[in-house]
Amino acid sequence: MRNIYFDHAATTPLCEEAFNKMKPYFTQIFGNANSQHAFGREAVKAVDEARDAIAGFINCRPNELYFTSGGTESDNWALRGLAHAYAEKGKHLIISPIEHAAMLSTAKALEKEGFTVDFMKVDADGFVDLENLKSIIRPDTTFIGCMMANNEVGTIEPIKEIAKIAHASGAICFTDAVQAAGVLKIDVKDLGVDMMSMSSHKIYGPKGVGALYIRNGLKIDSIITGGHQERMKRGGTTNVAGVVGFAEAFRIAERDREKNFEYVSMLRDRFIDRVMAEVPFVKLNGPYKKDRLPANADFSFRFIEGESILFSLDLAGIAVSSGSACSSGSLEPSHVLLALGLPEGLAHGSIRFSFGKHNTVEEVDYAVEVLKQAVNRLREMSPLFKTEGEIKNV
Ligand SMILES: *Cc1c(COP(=O)(O)O)cnc(C)c1O
Protein backbone atom coordinates (compact mmCIF):
# COMPACT_ATOMS: atom_id res chain seq x y z
CA MET A 1 0.00 0.00 0.00
CA ARG A 2 1.09 3.56 -0.69
CA ASN A 3 1.75 5.99 2.10
CA ILE A 4 1.03 9.43 0.78
CA TYR A 5 0.62 12.42 3.06
CA PHE A 6 -1.51 15.26 1.69
CA ASP A 7 -2.51 16.81 5.01
CA HIS A 8 0.23 19.37 5.64
CA ALA A 9 -2.28 22.00 6.75
CA ALA A 10 -3.04 19.74 9.74
CA THR A 11 0.59 19.20 10.63
CA THR A 12 3.99 18.57 9.06
CA PRO A 13 6.83 16.20 9.88
CA LEU A 14 9.68 17.68 11.90
CA CYS A 15 12.56 18.57 9.56
CA GLU A 16 15.94 16.91 10.16
CA GLU A 17 17.67 20.23 10.78
CA ALA A 18 15.27 21.19 13.57
CA PHE A 19 15.36 17.71 15.07
CA ASN A 20 19.16 17.72 15.23
CA LYS A 21 19.32 21.18 16.67
CA MET A 22 16.81 20.25 19.39
CA LYS A 23 18.49 17.04 20.58
CA PRO A 24 21.02 18.47 23.09
CA TYR A 25 18.27 20.45 24.78
CA PHE A 26 16.51 17.34 26.06
CA THR A 27 19.38 15.69 27.90
CA GLN A 28 22.45 17.94 28.08
CA ILE A 29 21.35 21.57 28.00
CA PHE A 30 18.30 20.91 30.11
CA GLY A 31 18.40 23.91 32.44
CA ASN A 32 15.37 25.96 33.36
CA ALA A 33 15.64 29.23 31.47
CA ASN A 34 14.57 31.01 34.66
CA SER A 35 17.38 29.61 36.83
CA GLN A 36 20.18 31.85 38.12
CA HIS A 37 23.08 29.56 37.29
CA ALA A 38 25.16 28.33 34.38
CA PHE A 39 22.58 25.70 33.37
CA GLY A 40 19.91 28.36 33.28
CA ARG A 41 22.12 30.78 31.37
CA GLU A 42 22.77 28.19 28.68
CA ALA A 43 19.04 27.66 28.27
CA VAL A 44 18.38 31.42 28.19
CA LYS A 45 21.01 31.84 25.52
CA ALA A 46 19.27 29.31 23.29
CA VAL A 47 15.88 30.94 23.86
CA ASP A 48 17.27 34.41 23.14
CA GLU A 49 18.86 33.20 19.93
CA ALA A 50 15.60 31.60 18.82
CA ARG A 51 13.67 34.77 19.66
CA ASP A 52 16.15 36.98 17.78
CA ALA A 53 15.97 34.73 14.73
CA ILE A 54 12.17 34.59 14.53
CA ALA A 55 11.87 38.33 15.24
CA GLY A 56 14.18 38.86 12.28
CA PHE A 57 12.04 36.69 9.99
CA ILE A 58 8.90 38.75 10.68
CA ASN A 59 10.65 42.09 11.21
CA CYS A 60 9.72 42.83 14.82
CA ARG A 61 11.88 43.50 17.87
CA PRO A 62 12.79 40.42 19.90
CA ASN A 63 10.94 41.90 22.89
CA GLU A 64 7.74 41.97 20.84
CA LEU A 65 7.76 38.18 20.43
CA TYR A 66 6.26 35.88 23.08
CA PHE A 67 6.58 32.11 23.00
CA THR A 68 3.44 30.09 23.63
CA SER A 69 2.29 26.48 23.41
CA GLY A 70 1.10 26.94 19.83
CA GLY A 71 -1.35 28.64 17.52
CA THR A 72 -4.37 27.88 19.68
CA GLU A 73 -2.90 29.56 22.74
CA SER A 74 -1.66 32.52 20.70
CA ASP A 75 -5.14 33.03 19.22
CA ASN A 76 -6.77 32.71 22.64
CA TRP A 77 -4.32 35.13 24.17
CA ALA A 78 -4.60 37.75 21.45
CA LEU A 79 -8.39 37.86 21.46
CA ARG A 80 -9.15 37.34 25.14
CA GLY A 81 -6.14 39.28 26.41
CA LEU A 82 -6.85 42.30 24.22
CA ALA A 83 -10.60 42.25 24.80
CA HIS A 84 -10.08 42.25 28.56
CA ALA A 85 -7.32 44.87 28.55
CA TYR A 86 -9.43 47.32 26.52
CA ALA A 87 -12.83 46.45 28.00
CA GLU A 88 -13.22 49.95 29.43
CA LYS A 89 -12.83 51.47 25.99
CA GLY A 90 -15.34 49.13 24.41
CA LYS A 91 -16.71 45.64 24.23
CA HIS A 92 -17.22 45.22 20.51
CA LEU A 93 -15.05 42.71 18.65
CA ILE A 94 -14.94 41.90 14.93
CA ILE A 95 -13.54 38.72 13.44
CA SER A 96 -13.91 36.93 10.13
CA PRO A 97 -16.40 34.05 9.94
CA ILE A 98 -13.73 31.73 8.55
CA GLU A 99 -11.34 31.90 11.52
CA HIS A 100 -9.87 28.82 13.14
CA ALA A 101 -11.85 27.21 15.97
CA ALA A 102 -9.35 28.71 18.41
CA MET A 103 -10.71 32.15 17.54
CA LEU A 104 -14.37 31.21 17.12
CA SER A 105 -14.59 29.39 20.44
CA THR A 106 -12.82 32.21 22.26
CA ALA A 107 -15.22 34.72 20.71
CA LYS A 108 -18.15 32.60 21.90
CA ALA A 109 -16.74 32.53 25.42
CA LEU A 110 -16.31 36.31 25.37
CA GLU A 111 -19.92 36.76 24.28
CA LYS A 112 -20.96 34.99 27.46
CA GLU A 113 -18.93 37.54 29.39
CA GLY A 114 -20.86 40.40 27.82
CA PHE A 115 -18.78 41.22 24.75
CA THR A 116 -20.45 41.59 21.36
CA VAL A 117 -18.89 39.83 18.39
CA ASP A 118 -19.70 40.73 14.80
CA PHE A 119 -18.44 38.92 11.74
CA MET A 120 -16.94 40.39 8.61
CA LYS A 121 -18.53 39.35 5.33
CA VAL A 122 -16.53 37.20 2.95
CA ASP A 123 -17.19 36.65 -0.74
CA ALA A 124 -17.64 33.32 -2.52
CA ASP A 125 -13.86 32.77 -2.60
CA GLY A 126 -13.42 33.67 1.05
CA PHE A 127 -12.02 37.19 0.62
CA VAL A 128 -13.04 39.71 3.25
CA ASP A 129 -15.39 42.43 1.98
CA LEU A 130 -13.55 45.58 3.04
CA GLU A 131 -16.48 47.95 2.46
CA ASN A 132 -18.67 45.79 4.62
CA LEU A 133 -15.97 45.73 7.29
CA LYS A 134 -15.90 49.53 7.39
CA SER A 135 -19.67 49.57 7.81
CA ILE A 136 -19.78 47.28 10.86
CA ILE A 137 -17.07 49.06 12.88
CA ARG A 138 -18.45 50.94 15.89
CA PRO A 139 -16.93 53.55 18.21
CA ASP A 140 -16.58 50.82 20.85
CA THR A 141 -14.83 48.33 18.53
CA THR A 142 -11.49 47.40 20.08
CA PHE A 143 -10.42 44.30 18.16
CA ILE A 144 -10.46 43.45 14.47
CA GLY A 145 -9.07 40.01 13.66
CA CYS A 146 -8.67 38.14 10.42
CA MET A 147 -6.45 35.24 9.51
CA MET A 148 -3.69 35.86 6.98
CA ALA A 149 -4.47 32.66 5.09
CA ASN A 150 -7.32 30.26 5.59
CA ASN A 151 -6.46 26.71 6.64
CA GLU A 152 -9.35 25.10 4.80
CA VAL A 153 -9.68 26.82 1.42
CA GLY A 154 -6.32 28.60 1.24
CA THR A 155 -7.57 32.16 0.69
CA ILE A 156 -4.87 34.79 1.36
CA GLU A 157 -6.55 37.82 2.90
CA PRO A 158 -5.74 41.53 2.32
CA ILE A 159 -4.34 42.01 5.82
CA LYS A 160 -2.57 45.29 5.09
CA GLU A 161 -5.86 46.88 4.03
CA ILE A 162 -7.69 45.40 7.01
CA ALA A 163 -5.03 46.85 9.35
CA LYS A 164 -5.44 50.30 7.77
CA ILE A 165 -9.21 50.16 8.24
CA ALA A 166 -8.81 49.01 11.84
CA HIS A 167 -6.36 51.78 12.70
CA ALA A 168 -8.45 54.47 11.02
CA SER A 169 -11.16 53.63 13.52
CA GLY A 170 -8.88 53.28 16.53
CA ALA A 171 -9.20 49.48 16.77
CA ILE A 172 -6.26 47.12 16.90
CA CYS A 173 -5.60 44.59 14.16
CA PHE A 174 -4.76 40.96 14.80
CA THR A 175 -3.90 38.26 12.31
CA ASP A 176 -3.58 34.51 12.68
CA ALA A 177 -0.58 33.73 10.46
CA VAL A 178 -0.32 30.05 11.39
CA GLN A 179 -0.81 28.92 7.78
CA ALA A 180 1.11 31.82 6.27
CA ALA A 181 4.33 32.01 8.28
CA GLY A 182 7.26 30.47 6.48
CA VAL A 183 5.18 30.34 3.27
CA LEU A 184 4.56 34.03 2.54
CA LYS A 185 7.03 36.83 3.18
CA ILE A 186 5.79 38.44 6.40
CA ASP A 187 6.81 41.87 7.66
CA VAL A 188 4.62 42.89 10.59
CA LYS A 189 5.69 46.54 10.38
CA ASP A 190 4.88 46.76 6.71
CA LEU A 191 1.56 44.95 7.22
CA GLY A 192 0.77 47.20 10.14
CA VAL A 193 -0.69 44.46 12.33
CA ASP A 194 -0.57 44.84 16.11
CA MET A 195 -0.61 41.15 17.01
CA MET A 196 0.10 37.99 15.06
CA SER A 197 -0.11 34.26 15.87
CA MET A 198 2.30 31.61 14.64
CA SER A 199 2.71 27.89 15.21
CA SER A 200 5.79 25.72 14.79
CA HIS A 201 4.30 22.39 13.73
CA LYS A 202 2.74 23.74 10.54
CA ILE A 203 6.19 24.65 9.22
CA TYR A 204 8.15 21.45 9.86
CA GLY A 205 8.89 22.37 13.47
CA PRO A 206 7.94 20.53 16.68
CA LYS A 207 4.39 20.45 18.02
CA GLY A 208 3.37 22.30 21.15
CA VAL A 209 5.20 25.56 20.52
CA GLY A 210 4.23 28.79 18.85
CA ALA A 211 4.50 32.52 19.28
CA LEU A 212 2.47 35.68 19.53
CA TYR A 213 3.84 38.96 18.22
CA ILE A 214 2.56 41.83 20.35
CA ARG A 215 3.50 45.31 19.20
CA ASN A 216 5.29 47.30 21.88
CA GLY A 217 2.94 49.71 23.57
CA LEU A 218 -0.12 47.51 23.32
CA LYS A 219 -1.92 46.61 26.54
CA ILE A 220 -2.74 42.94 26.90
CA ASP A 221 -3.90 40.82 29.82
CA SER A 222 -2.24 37.52 30.52
CA ILE A 223 -4.30 34.40 30.14
CA ILE A 224 -1.67 32.06 31.61
CA THR A 225 -0.60 33.54 34.89
CA GLY A 226 2.36 32.11 36.71
CA GLY A 227 6.03 32.96 37.05
CA HIS A 228 8.05 35.71 35.45
CA GLN A 229 8.53 34.00 32.10
CA GLU A 230 8.10 35.86 28.81
CA ARG A 231 8.58 39.25 30.44
CA MET A 232 5.92 38.46 33.05
CA LYS A 233 3.22 38.08 30.44
CA ARG A 234 3.03 34.31 30.01
CA GLY A 235 3.81 31.97 32.89
CA GLY A 236 5.19 28.47 32.51
CA THR A 237 8.69 27.01 32.21
CA THR A 238 9.97 27.73 28.72
CA ASN A 239 9.93 24.85 26.26
CA VAL A 240 13.59 25.36 25.35
CA ALA A 241 13.95 22.45 22.92
CA GLY A 242 10.65 23.47 21.35
CA VAL A 243 11.57 27.08 20.70
CA VAL A 244 15.00 26.02 19.40
CA GLY A 245 13.29 23.64 16.96
CA PHE A 246 10.70 26.25 16.00
CA ALA A 247 13.38 28.81 15.14
CA GLU A 248 15.43 26.31 13.16
CA ALA A 249 12.38 25.10 11.22
CA PHE A 250 11.48 28.73 10.53
CA ARG A 251 15.04 29.42 9.34
CA ILE A 252 14.87 26.52 6.88
CA ALA A 253 11.41 27.62 5.72
CA GLU A 254 12.70 31.15 5.09
CA ARG A 255 15.85 29.90 3.39
CA ASP A 256 13.86 27.72 0.98
CA ARG A 257 10.70 29.83 0.84
CA GLU A 258 10.74 30.77 -2.82
CA LYS A 259 11.87 27.36 -4.00
CA ASN A 260 9.21 25.57 -1.94
CA PHE A 261 6.53 28.04 -2.97
CA GLU A 262 7.19 27.37 -6.60
CA TYR A 263 7.46 23.61 -6.24
CA VAL A 264 4.39 23.14 -4.05
CA SER A 265 2.33 25.50 -6.25
CA MET A 266 3.26 23.36 -9.24
CA LEU A 267 1.95 20.22 -7.46
CA ARG A 268 -1.23 22.04 -6.45
CA ASP A 269 -1.88 23.41 -9.94
CA ARG A 270 -1.33 20.06 -11.56
CA PHE A 271 -3.73 18.47 -9.09
CA ILE A 272 -6.38 21.20 -9.38
CA ASP A 273 -6.29 21.22 -13.16
CA ARG A 274 -6.47 17.46 -13.46
CA VAL A 275 -9.31 17.08 -10.96
CA MET A 276 -11.35 19.85 -12.58
CA ALA A 277 -10.83 18.31 -16.01
CA GLU A 278 -11.33 14.67 -15.09
CA VAL A 279 -13.89 14.55 -12.28
CA PRO A 280 -17.43 15.67 -13.09
CA PHE A 281 -19.63 17.65 -10.67
CA VAL A 282 -16.73 19.05 -8.70
CA LYS A 283 -16.31 22.52 -7.26
CA LEU A 284 -13.00 24.06 -6.30
CA ASN A 285 -13.47 25.93 -3.02
CA GLY A 286 -11.46 29.10 -2.52
CA PRO A 287 -9.77 31.19 -5.22
CA TYR A 288 -8.36 29.64 -8.37
CA LYS A 289 -4.55 29.74 -7.96
CA LYS A 290 -4.06 33.48 -7.40
CA ASP A 291 -4.06 34.59 -3.73
CA ARG A 292 -4.31 30.99 -2.65
CA LEU A 293 -1.87 29.14 -0.38
CA PRO A 294 0.51 27.15 -2.58
CA ALA A 295 -0.19 23.95 -0.65
CA ASN A 296 -3.98 24.03 -0.69
CA ALA A 297 -6.56 22.37 -2.93
CA ASP A 298 -10.09 22.01 -1.57
CA PHE A 299 -12.96 20.48 -3.48
CA SER A 300 -16.62 19.74 -2.97
CA PHE A 301 -17.90 16.66 -4.76
CA ARG A 302 -21.60 16.73 -5.45
CA PHE A 303 -23.84 13.87 -4.31
CA ILE A 304 -21.33 12.34 -1.89
CA GLU A 305 -20.02 12.98 1.60
CA GLY A 306 -16.48 14.22 2.09
CA GLU A 307 -15.97 11.66 4.81
CA SER A 308 -16.71 8.75 2.46
CA ILE A 309 -14.08 10.01 0.05
CA LEU A 310 -11.63 10.46 2.91
CA PHE A 311 -12.10 6.83 3.97
CA SER A 312 -11.69 5.55 0.41
CA LEU A 313 -8.46 7.51 0.01
CA ASP A 314 -7.25 6.33 3.40
CA LEU A 315 -7.79 2.73 2.32
CA ALA A 316 -5.53 3.46 -0.65
CA GLY A 317 -2.91 4.97 1.66
CA ILE A 318 -3.61 8.61 0.91
CA ALA A 319 -4.04 10.95 3.88
CA VAL A 320 -6.32 13.97 3.38
CA SER A 321 -8.79 15.90 5.47
CA SER A 322 -12.50 16.55 5.23
CA GLY A 323 -13.22 20.14 6.10
CA SER A 324 -10.64 21.17 8.64
CA ALA A 325 -9.05 18.64 10.95
CA CYS A 326 -10.47 20.57 13.87
CA SER A 327 -14.13 20.38 12.87
CA SER A 328 -14.08 16.96 11.30
CA GLY A 329 -15.23 14.31 13.65
CA SER A 330 -18.35 16.40 14.08
CA LEU A 331 -21.15 15.95 11.60
CA GLU A 332 -21.56 19.69 11.14
CA PRO A 333 -20.90 21.06 7.67
CA SER A 334 -17.79 23.23 7.44
CA HIS A 335 -18.35 26.72 8.88
CA VAL A 336 -15.86 28.04 6.33
CA LEU A 337 -17.76 26.67 3.34
CA LEU A 338 -21.09 27.87 4.74
CA ALA A 339 -19.58 31.37 5.12
CA LEU A 340 -18.54 31.20 1.46
CA GLY A 341 -22.20 30.59 0.64
CA LEU A 342 -22.08 26.91 -0.28
CA PRO A 343 -25.32 24.99 0.19
CA GLU A 344 -25.18 22.41 3.00
CA GLY A 345 -24.90 19.50 0.60
CA LEU A 346 -21.71 20.84 -0.92
CA ALA A 347 -20.36 21.98 2.44
CA HIS A 348 -20.61 18.33 3.55
CA GLY A 349 -18.93 16.92 0.47
CA SER A 350 -15.59 18.66 0.75
CA ILE A 351 -12.06 17.31 0.88
CA ARG A 352 -8.89 19.25 1.54
CA PHE A 353 -5.61 18.21 -0.02
CA SER A 354 -2.60 20.05 1.38
CA PHE A 355 0.74 19.38 -0.23
CA GLY A 356 4.24 19.57 1.17
CA LYS A 357 7.81 19.91 0.04
CA HIS A 358 8.41 16.14 0.14
CA ASN A 359 5.48 15.26 -2.13
CA THR A 360 6.08 14.31 -5.75
CA VAL A 361 4.34 14.69 -9.11
CA GLU A 362 4.00 10.94 -9.23
CA GLU A 363 2.08 10.97 -5.90
CA VAL A 364 -0.19 13.70 -7.22
CA ASP A 365 -0.96 11.71 -10.36
CA TYR A 366 -1.61 8.56 -8.37
CA ALA A 367 -3.99 10.45 -6.09
CA VAL A 368 -5.96 11.76 -9.07
CA GLU A 369 -6.49 8.20 -10.31
CA VAL A 370 -7.55 6.90 -6.91
CA LEU A 371 -9.83 9.88 -6.39
CA LYS A 372 -11.54 9.39 -9.75
CA GLN A 373 -12.28 5.76 -8.98
CA ALA A 374 -13.45 6.50 -5.44
CA VAL A 375 -15.78 9.28 -6.55
CA ASN A 376 -17.26 7.14 -9.34
CA ARG A 377 -17.83 4.21 -7.05
CA LEU A 378 -19.43 6.31 -4.31
CA ARG A 379 -21.68 8.07 -6.79
CA GLU A 380 -22.85 4.78 -8.23
CA MET A 381 -24.11 3.95 -4.74
CA SER A 382 -25.66 7.37 -4.22
CA PRO A 383 -29.43 7.59 -4.75
CA LEU A 384 -29.05 11.37 -5.06
CA PHE A 385 -26.69 10.96 -7.98
CA LYS A 386 -29.12 8.63 -9.75
CA THR A 387 -31.92 11.17 -9.66
CA GLU A 388 -30.01 14.42 -10.00
CA GLY A 389 -26.85 13.34 -11.72
CA GLU A 390 -28.15 14.25 -15.10
CA ILE A 391 -28.58 17.88 -14.15
CA LYS A 392 -25.90 20.35 -15.14
CA ASN A 393 -22.56 20.62 -13.35
CA VAL A 394 -22.30 22.84 -10.25
C1 LIG B 1 -3.36 24.82 13.08
C2 LIG B 1 -3.94 26.17 13.19
C3 LIG B 1 -4.11 26.79 14.45
C4 LIG B 1 -3.80 26.07 15.73
O1 LIG B 1 -2.42 25.93 15.94
P1 LIG B 1 -1.90 24.81 16.97
O2 LIG B 1 -0.45 25.11 17.10
O3 LIG B 1 -2.17 23.49 16.34
O4 LIG B 1 -2.64 25.02 18.25
C5 LIG B 1 -4.60 28.07 14.48
N1 LIG B 1 -4.92 28.72 13.35
C6 LIG B 1 -4.77 28.18 12.14
C7 LIG B 1 -5.10 28.97 10.92
C8 LIG B 1 -4.29 26.88 12.02
O5 LIG B 1 -4.16 26.33 10.81
The ligand as a Gaussian input file, in Angstrom:
#p B3LYP/6-31G(d) Opt

LIG

0 1
 C       -3.363000      24.825000      13.082000
 C       -3.941000      26.173000      13.189000
 C       -4.107000      26.791000      14.445000
 C       -3.801000      26.069000      15.734000
 O       -2.420000      25.928000      15.939000
 P       -1.900000      24.812000      16.967000
 O       -0.449000      25.112000      17.098000
 O       -2.169000      23.494000      16.339000
 O       -2.636000      25.016000      18.250000
 C       -4.600000      28.071000      14.479000
 N       -4.917000      28.725000      13.354000
 C       -4.766000      28.180000      12.138000
 C       -5.104000      28.972000      10.925000
 C       -4.288000      26.879000      12.016000
 O       -4.157000      26.335000      10.810000

